[in-house]
């Protein structure tokens, strides 16, 4: 869009005619992300509250539209890249996020762990090395002081602040582990989210109980504490939750991202920002179903 055309559209945003406003607003929203810097500049240079409010609404709709689109594209591509899924959720609040920047940070940490590993280590010993680098050297931690802070669920703020919630910490941990060749995947528990370290030597096709192929479980929110199946059973019993096979088995990337969005919704509800929940419900519906928004 040319500068003169954009300036003319911005001038019309203050038109009291609802039909005119809706037409201009829809045109700007359709243009999408490329207009965000221009809209932000227009907001900053204006002193009219009505115009600023309308620009804010348009920016919000563009961000939501973008988040819906990238999540839909991720699902259509097979949802194989967990980092991409987590970043797509974060783009709802941080539309300018670049995959390469976050990917580079993760690879730097992966390299630190790789330097401490060798082929003779057992699965448990590898996890201890990973825990040492992540929680000891790099000082990542679960945010227990402000558990319901929405920022606990954005992977970019996790890297920036080194604090996060159970799901995003598990995503971060499993991405690094998998890049190191460690078969570590999410486990979606009610009221919690853990990781499973799979046993590559006990994954026969005939074995329908996938929990038998899990060596142990990992809790990244508790500095990578290692748990057995009995601890999971005890947790479920103490919380009055029916024992289901799915609570002991690795889950799909889509389920993991669904849990990330659900945790984000709960946090916004707890801090009283309920206006965002409807948007997040749209994102959750895209991930939880196979339907594209196109």
Secondary structure, DSSP 8 states (H G I E B T S, - for coil): --HHHHHHHHHHTT-S-HHHHHHHHHHHHHHGGGGHHHHHHHHHH---HHHHHHHHHHHHHHHHHHHHHHHHHHHHTTS--HHHHHHHHHTTT-TT--HHHHHHHHHHHHHHHHTT--TT--HHHHHHHHHIIIIIIS--EE--TTTT-GGGG-HHHHHHHSEE-HHHHHHHHHHHHHHTT--EEEEEETTEEEEEEE-TTS--TT---GGGGEEEEEEGGGTTEEE-HHHHHHHHHHTT----GGGTS---HHHHHHHHHHHHHHHHHHTT-GGGHHHHHHHHHHHHS-----
